């Protein structure tokens, strides 16, 4: 068996039994990343020297019996997390020269547990997109292909580099962020697993902000258990983040073994949207059958304000982005385009530094926050957001979790849908309500469509009840037995 066939959980066991060293594992993943990244562009920056030094330290800790939960595990870090001494771009030209003098709280926690950082994963610029096609460093490519085709597919977004790296086996796991589906949708497109935790479960300190009331760090992994292990290392209270919840971190991995007998699983009737493919509807029904067979009860529920979720999100998120991105002005950090005076400096820097999608969202956000439109758009959107949150609260009085599709389609081509922003925004129709409500959501690969591309189902849970979400996700995973692999992957033929 190749080291690339090991899940994160299995690799952890192999490291602890000393059947493989952290240095050997890291070298294998670095070699694979260097070999495959020219095809995938999953990494913006690969950091071999730093990774090997971290692997050496992990080997020493493993030998001394002081190893942390992620000792020797090679992971990719979404290039939205500030990493001390390593360039952090947020996928934008405006941050191309930025090397943070500090470490984000989440990555610091992972380093303390012995993780090995292979490099910084590609993403949509400032996490704004559903394809990783808006990156200033070129689009990332999905390692999957349609059957008998060579068309390059998007890996989803904004965490497409993270998902592509995990799917192609050039990282054992990855950090990601989810503002409107940016963990779950790329996980679905790439046939891997990803969880957006409850808002506040993981610290946002040191993560470049997009929409502050929506952003939440989380992991992408090959399996539900892998995500549980990663989340256990990432989560926890942080006094530097006022939205970080001061709650204990449960044993998420243990929850994967609970089973679902006696649980009530809700089916939101509003998620059967017009135009949803028959294949996605079929895999959804299959997922419900699997949970029934595992002992759960399936009941219909209503989330009546779901229809307003996408419109609400695309008012709230750009408004917060407009405020957050005001700090990129060429004065304090990042790229600078000189001008005759301060105003021209601002104009030139932002015009040259930001891409088209970021400019579009800044303009939308500035518009809805402007005098005369604040009440008509932003304030009304916040009221609708409260109703969407109430829908979930009401539903969770009767059920323990919800099951829905993750995305309305499988991965699409890099030259498909890209010129129509509204079509791109519709990719998030099933995911954005979760962010608006602040609840956890887990995407699990459940099968393949007719073209041989992965389709995901998402499990939604009560706030801070990731344990039940992991239990349901693990039951789906066991029933689905998803073992398909992408066309481009490390260790192929090994």
Helices and strands as residue ranges (DSSP letters): G 3-5, H 8-16, H 22-40, E 43-46, H 48-64, E 74-78, G 93-95, H 105-112, E 116-121, G 125-127, H 160-167, E 173-178, H 184-190, E 193-196, E 216-221, H 224-234, H 252-255, E 264-268, G 269-271, H 278-293, E 297-301, G 304-308, H 309-324, G 325-327, H 342-353, H 356-369, I 374-379, H 380-395, E 401-405, H 421-425, G 426-428, H 432-437, E 441-448, E 454-461, H 466-480
